[in-house]
Amino acid sequence: MSRLLWLAYRLRTHRLGEWPLEEWPPILTLGASAFLLVRWLWRGMPSQPAWDWAVIAMLLLAGAATLWLAAWAAGRMYVVFEPENELAPPGAQALDPEDKVMTYATGRFEVAGREHLFAGLLAYWRTFATREHTVMAIAHATRFLVAGRTPEQDVGMWYLFVRPGAIESISAGTLSFGVRRGPALRVVHRRDRDAQAETRRPGKSGPRRDTFYLSFDDASARNRVWADLLADG
């Protein structure tokens, strides 16, 4: 399942022309179906063999399936998280403001008033003296399926901020994203809405509930971040 989610993510985050790759299969299949139907109407609706109708039905089903896959994968944030409720949490231990812990982050990042969902980005976890936490990630320009390219506006540094006292829950477990699998944390927190978001969605003021995932190369790195979060009290 994790490889299928990874594939859906790559199709979403790479573009061919102005459209994400994930939009091309339904466009092509629905376009082909429309072409076959228009040709049938243009010819005066002659009797068609059952196979021709089966082809049109399969094209429509394929287009609908790709739309469903895109929505399903986005709803899971493109990762598979398996909680391990039997794990004992470490003792609370705040990180030094100069420390940073390498991680692979999945969540809704922001920069310059823009927000974007990324999965599996190489990132660093830091906590400032104010106890505000931040995940600093970098998105590189990549290509996928030869023609697909990362949009220029998605490339660069992205940030995820967590206010002190905003944590609602922390779950430890294992996260899979593509072929990578490792110890992880799922964090649910309250997140402020920025002014631009409020302009786009008037009437939705106040904090919103959000979730992000942090995956690590080993359990010791996970425990450092887990202990740091627990130090918030």
C-alpha positions as CSV (number, residue, x, y, z in Angstrom):
1,M,0.0,0.0,0.0
2,S,2.8,2.4,0.9
3,R,4.2,2.2,-2.7
4,L,0.8,2.9,-4.2
5,L,0.5,6.0,-1.9
6,W,4.0,7.1,-2.9
7,L,3.1,6.8,-6.6
8,A,-0.1,8.9,-6.0
9,Y,2.1,11.5,-4.3
10,R,4.6,11.7,-7.1
11,L,1.8,12.0,-9.6
12,R,0.3,14.9,-7.5
13,T,3.5,16.8,-7.0
14,H,4.9,16.7,-10.6
15,R,3.4,18.5,-13.5
16,L,3.2,18.2,-17.3
17,G,2.4,21.6,-18.6
18,E,0.0,23.4,-16.3
19,W,-1.6,20.2,-14.9
20,P,-0.4,17.7,-12.2
21,L,0.4,14.3,-13.6
22,E,-2.5,12.9,-11.6
23,E,-5.0,14.8,-13.7
24,W,-3.8,13.5,-17.1
25,P,-5.1,9.9,-16.8
26,P,-8.7,11.0,-16.2
27,I,-8.4,13.7,-18.8
28,L,-7.1,11.3,-21.5
29,T,-9.5,8.4,-20.6
30,L,-12.6,10.7,-20.5
31,G,-11.4,12.4,-23.6
32,A,-11.1,9.1,-25.5
33,S,-14.5,8.1,-24.3
34,A,-16.0,11.3,-25.5
35,F,-14.3,10.9,-28.9
36,L,-15.7,7.4,-29.4
37,L,-19.2,8.6,-28.4
38,V,-19.1,11.6,-30.7
39,R,-17.9,9.5,-33.6
40,W,-20.8,7.0,-33.0
41,L,-23.3,9.9,-33.0
42,W,-21.7,11.5,-36.1
43,R,-22.1,8.2,-38.0
44,G,-25.8,8.1,-37.2
45,M,-25.7,5.8,-34.2
46,P,-25.1,2.6,-36.1
47,S,-25.2,-0.8,-34.4
48,Q,-22.0,-1.3,-32.4
49,P,-20.5,-4.6,-31.2
50,A,-20.5,-5.2,-27.5
51,W,-16.7,-4.9,-27.4
52,D,-16.8,-1.3,-28.4
53,W,-19.2,-0.4,-25.6
54,A,-17.0,-2.4,-23.2
55,V,-14.0,-0.3,-24.2
56,I,-15.9,2.9,-23.5
57,A,-17.0,1.5,-20.1
58,M,-13.5,0.5,-19.2
59,L,-12.1,4.0,-20.2
60,L,-14.8,5.7,-18.0
61,L,-14.0,3.3,-15.1
62,A,-10.3,3.9,-15.4
63,G,-10.8,7.7,-15.3
64,A,-13.0,7.4,-12.3
65,A,-10.5,5.0,-10.6
66,T,-7.6,7.5,-10.9
67,L,-9.8,10.3,-9.5
68,W,-10.7,8.0,-6.5
69,L,-7.0,7.0,-6.0
70,A,-5.9,10.7,-5.9
71,A,-8.6,11.6,-3.3
72,W,-8.0,8.5,-1.2
73,A,-4.2,8.9,-1.1
74,A,-4.5,12.6,-0.2
75,G,-6.8,11.8,2.7
76,R,-4.1,9.5,4.1
77,M,-1.5,12.2,3.6
78,Y,0.3,9.6,1.3
79,V,1.8,7.6,4.3
80,V,0.9,4.4,6.2
81,F,1.3,4.9,10.0
82,E,1.0,1.9,12.3
83,P,0.7,3.0,16.0
84,E,2.5,1.0,18.6
85,N,0.5,1.7,21.7
86,E,2.7,-0.6,23.9
87,L,5.7,1.6,23.5
88,A,6.6,3.4,26.8
89,P,7.3,7.1,26.3
90,P,10.7,8.4,27.2
91,G,11.3,10.8,30.1
92,A,10.6,14.5,29.2
93,Q,13.8,16.2,28.1
94,A,13.9,19.5,26.4
95,L,16.2,19.9,23.4
96,D,18.8,22.6,23.6
97,P,17.8,25.5,21.2
98,E,21.0,24.8,19.2
99,D,20.2,21.2,18.7
100,K,18.4,19.8,15.6
101,V,17.3,16.3,14.8
102,M,17.1,14.9,11.3
103,T,13.7,13.5,10.3
104,Y,11.5,12.9,7.3
105,A,8.4,15.0,7.6
106,T,4.9,14.8,6.3
107,G,2.4,17.6,6.8
108,R,1.1,21.0,5.8
109,F,4.0,23.3,5.5
110,E,4.0,27.0,4.9
111,V,6.2,29.8,3.6
112,A,5.4,33.4,2.6
113,G,1.7,33.0,3.2
114,R,1.5,29.8,1.1
115,E,0.6,26.4,2.3
116,H,1.5,23.0,0.8
117,L,1.1,19.4,1.8
118,F,4.4,17.5,1.5
119,A,5.2,13.9,2.3
120,G,8.6,12.4,3.3
121,L,10.6,15.6,3.0
122,L,14.1,15.5,4.5
123,A,13.8,18.0,7.4
124,Y,15.2,19.0,10.8
125,W,13.3,19.3,14.1
126,R,14.3,22.3,16.3
127,T,12.9,23.9,19.4
128,F,13.6,27.5,20.3
129,A,14.1,29.0,23.8
130,T,10.4,30.1,23.7
131,R,9.5,26.4,23.3
132,E,8.1,27.0,19.9
133,H,8.9,24.0,17.7
134,T,9.6,24.1,14.0
135,V,10.2,21.5,11.3
136,M,12.5,23.0,8.6
137,A,12.3,21.1,5.4
138,I,13.6,21.5,1.9
139,A,11.9,20.5,-1.3
140,H,14.2,19.8,-4.3
141,A,13.3,20.0,-7.9
142,T,12.8,16.5,-9.3
143,R,11.5,14.8,-12.4
144,F,9.1,11.8,-12.6
145,L,8.1,9.6,-15.5
146,V,10.6,11.6,-17.7
147,A,8.2,14.5,-18.5
148,G,6.8,15.3,-15.0
149,R,8.6,18.2,-13.2
150,T,8.3,19.8,-9.8
151,P,6.6,23.2,-10.1
152,E,9.1,26.0,-9.5
153,Q,7.0,27.6,-6.7
154,D,7.2,24.3,-4.7
155,V,11.0,24.2,-4.6
156,G,12.9,25.6,-1.6
157,M,12.6,25.8,2.2
158,W,9.3,25.1,3.9
159,Y,8.4,25.3,7.5
160,L,5.9,23.8,9.9
161,F,5.5,25.6,13.3
162,V,4.1,24.2,16.5
163,R,3.2,26.7,19.2
164,P,4.0,25.7,22.8
165,G,0.9,24.2,24.5
166,A,-0.8,23.5,21.2
167,I,-0.1,19.8,21.2
168,E,-3.2,17.6,21.6
169,S,-1.8,14.1,21.1
170,I,1.4,12.3,20.3
171,S,1.4,8.7,19.0
172,A,4.5,6.6,18.4
173,G,4.7,3.9,15.8
174,T,6.1,2.9,12.4
175,L,5.6,4.9,9.2
176,S,6.0,3.7,5.6
177,F,6.4,5.9,2.6
178,G,7.3,4.2,-0.6
179,V,10.2,1.8,0.2
180,R,11.2,3.8,3.4
181,R,10.0,2.4,6.7
182,G,11.1,3.6,10.1
183,P,10.1,4.6,13.7
184,A,7.8,7.6,13.7
185,L,5.6,10.0,15.6
186,R,2.1,11.2,14.7
187,V,1.4,14.6,16.3
188,V,-2.0,16.3,16.4
189,H,-1.9,20.0,17.3
190,R,-3.9,23.2,17.1
191,R,-2.7,25.5,14.4
192,D,-3.5,29.2,13.9
193,R,-5.1,30.3,10.7
194,D,-3.1,33.0,8.9
195,A,-4.6,36.2,7.6
196,Q,-4.6,35.0,4.0
197,A,-6.4,31.8,4.9
198,E,-9.0,33.8,6.7
199,T,-9.5,36.0,3.6
200,R,-10.0,32.9,1.5
201,R,-12.3,31.2,4.0
202,P,-14.1,34.0,5.9
203,G,-15.9,33.0,9.0
204,K,-13.4,30.2,9.9
205,S,-11.5,32.1,12.6
206,G,-9.5,30.6,15.4
207,P,-7.1,27.7,15.5
208,R,-7.7,24.5,13.5
209,R,-6.8,20.9,14.3
210,D,-3.9,19.6,12.2
211,T,-1.7,16.4,12.0
212,F,1.8,15.9,10.9
213,Y,4.2,12.9,10.9
214,L,7.9,12.6,11.6
215,S,9.8,9.5,10.5
216,F,13.3,8.7,11.7
217,D,16.3,6.5,10.8
218,D,16.3,5.0,14.3
219,A,14.4,4.9,17.6
220,S,16.9,7.0,19.4
221,A,16.3,10.0,17.2
222,R,12.5,9.5,17.6
223,N,12.9,9.4,21.4
224,R,14.8,12.7,21.4
225,V,12.0,14.5,19.6
226,W,9.3,12.6,21.6
227,A,11.0,13.6,24.9
228,D,11.2,17.2,23.7
229,L,7.5,17.3,23.0
230,L,6.7,15.8,26.4
231,A,8.8,18.6,28.0
232,D,6.0,21.0,27.0
233,G,4.1,19.6,30.0
